[in-house]
Amino acid sequence: MEQRRPGRHEWPLEQKLQMIRDASFDGGSVRFFDRGYAREVTGQLRAWDLTWQAQCFPWCVSDLMPMLQNVADFGADHLNLQADVRPPALGECVPLIERWCGLAEDAGVALHVETHRDRMTRDLYLT
């Protein structure tokens, strides 16, 4: 819902959420690195009986810990991880993903690792 275009007006958060609801979506994706934002968005989605996924962009293993705490505090259907680190070799990627998966499993949080441009999981061959 973010336009991210220079010189273009961004819709207010309330309008974005209303557009999601009014378009009959089941929910949305919520950035979970800002607790205030996550609290506000999940509160409104919950009030409308919608669901959400928690979105995170960790650079290292420990970056996932506050996201897992936010999921414990605000709930989420699952945690969607876009690894914001770019190791040059597959051998350096596997330990990161395994540790993230282990942390999520220990926290009882379903984790999805997204294949996404300009991220560690930038293509299916590497992933």
Secondary structure, 3 states (H helix, E strand, C coil): CCCCCCCCCCCCHHHHHHHHHHCCCCEEEEECCCHHHHHHHHHHHHHCCCEEEEEECCCCHHHHHHHHHHHHHHCCCCEEECCCCCCCCHHHHHHHHHHHHHHHHHHCCCEEECCCCCCCCCCCCCC
